[in-house]
Amino acid sequence: METQLLREPEIFPSKEVLRSALGNEIYGVLEELENTLTHKEFGITLEWRYYHDGKAWLCKAFYKKKTVFWLSVWEGFFKTSFFFLERHLEGIAALDISEQIINDFCKAKSVGKLLPMLIKINKHKQLADLQKIVIFKKEAK
């Protein structure tokens, strides 16, 4: 059973809170992701907010006004949630990323007109695929 963390509205997910929730190793992966995406090459802004509907803190990653992905913290990993339209399927299939990500994406049930791509991350080597997806999402029309 997967357990989502960061459920207390009064406890902001500071670096210390995130390190405590994820542990040093996985927090290091999150920190590397944050440092890479917020650099001028990617230009992503990360914003933590408590959402009462889901009763948890989520991080919205956006470029200008476009939401690129959502990030949530779970026991043993953090999860990124991208949402695409059907017209993006061909482009995603052409990305040089893990076949597992593409297979899981193809099996995902749509949420209205959106197709979710959920990726559980707990290792540094997964960040290369994530960066390719971020670039695709930023450029997708």
C-alpha positions in Angstrom: 0.0 0.0 0.0 1.4 3.4 -1.1 1.2 6.1 1.5 1.1 9.7 0.5 3.0 12.0 2.9 2.9 15.8 3.6 -0.7 15.7 4.9 -0.5 18.4 7.6 -1.7 21.8 6.3 0.2 23.7 8.9 3.6 22.1 8.1 5.1 23.6 4.9 7.4 21.2 3.0 10.7 23.0 3.7 14.0 21.3 2.8 14.1 19.9 6.3 10.6 18.5 6.1 11.2 17.0 2.7 14.5 15.4 3.8 12.8 13.9 6.8 9.9 12.5 4.8 12.0 11.1 1.9 15.3 10.2 3.6 18.7 11.6 2.5 19.1 9.5 -0.6 15.7 10.2 -2.2 15.8 13.8 -1.0 19.1 14.1 -2.9 17.3 13.0 -6.1 14.6 15.6 -5.5 17.1 18.3 -4.8 19.0 17.4 -8.0 15.8 17.6 -10.0 14.9 20.9 -8.4 18.3 22.4 -9.1 18.2 21.2 -12.8 14.7 22.4 -13.6 14.9 25.8 -11.9 18.2 26.6 -13.8 17.7 29.0 -16.7 18.0 26.2 -19.3 14.7 24.8 -18.2 13.2 27.9 -16.5 10.7 25.9 -14.4 9.2 27.5 -11.3 8.2 25.2 -8.4 5.4 26.2 -6.1 4.3 24.2 -3.0 0.6 24.5 -2.0 -1.7 22.6 0.3 -4.7 21.3 -1.5 -7.8 20.7 0.7 -9.5 18.5 -1.9 -6.7 16.0 -1.8 -5.6 16.8 1.8 -1.9 17.0 0.9 0.8 19.3 -0.1 1.6 19.3 -3.9 4.3 21.0 -5.9 3.2 22.6 -9.1 6.0 22.8 -11.7 5.2 25.4 -14.3 6.9 27.3 -17.2 5.5 30.8 -17.6 1.8 30.1 -17.2 1.8 26.5 -18.4 1.6 23.7 -15.8 4.3 21.2 -16.7 3.7 18.6 -14.0 2.6 18.1 -10.4 4.9 16.5 -7.7 3.7 14.6 -4.6 5.7 13.0 -1.9 5.1 9.3 -0.9 6.8 6.9 1.4 9.9 5.7 -0.4 9.6 7.9 -3.5 8.2 11.1 -5.0 5.7 11.0 -7.9 5.5 13.3 -10.9 2.1 13.6 -12.7 2.1 14.9 -16.2 -1.2 15.3 -18.2 -1.3 15.2 -22.0 -3.8 15.3 -24.8 -4.4 12.5 -27.3 -2.7 14.5 -30.0 0.6 14.2 -28.0 0.6 10.4 -28.1 2.8 10.1 -31.2 5.4 12.6 -29.9 5.6 10.8 -26.5 6.0 7.4 -28.2 8.9 8.9 -30.2 10.8 10.1 -27.0 14.0 8.3 -26.1 12.7 7.3 -22.6 12.2 4.2 -20.7 9.8 1.7 -22.3 8.2 1.2 -18.9 7.2 4.8 -18.8 5.7 4.6 -22.2 3.9 1.3 -21.6 2.4 2.6 -18.3 1.3 5.8 -20.0 -0.4 3.8 -22.8 -2.3 1.7 -20.2 -3.4 4.7 -18.1 -7.1 5.6 -18.0 -7.9 9.1 -19.2 -9.1 11.8 -16.8 -11.6 13.6 -19.0 -9.7 14.5 -22.1 -6.4 14.3 -20.4 -4.1 11.3 -20.4 -2.0 11.0 -17.2 1.7 10.0 -17.1 2.6 9.1 -13.5 6.2 8.4 -12.7 7.5 7.2 -9.3 11.0 8.5 -8.8 13.6 7.3 -6.2 16.9 7.1 -8.2 19.1 9.6 -9.9 19.2 7.6 -13.1 15.5 8.3 -13.6 16.0 12.1 -13.9 17.3 11.9 -17.5 13.9 10.5 -18.7 12.1 13.1 -16.6 14.0 15.9 -18.2 13.2 14.7 -21.7 9.5 14.6 -20.8 9.7 18.1 -19.2 11.2 19.5 -22.5 8.5 17.8 -24.5 5.7 19.1 -22.3 7.1 22.7 -22.4 7.1 22.6 -26.2 3.8 20.8 -26.7 1.0 22.8 -28.1 
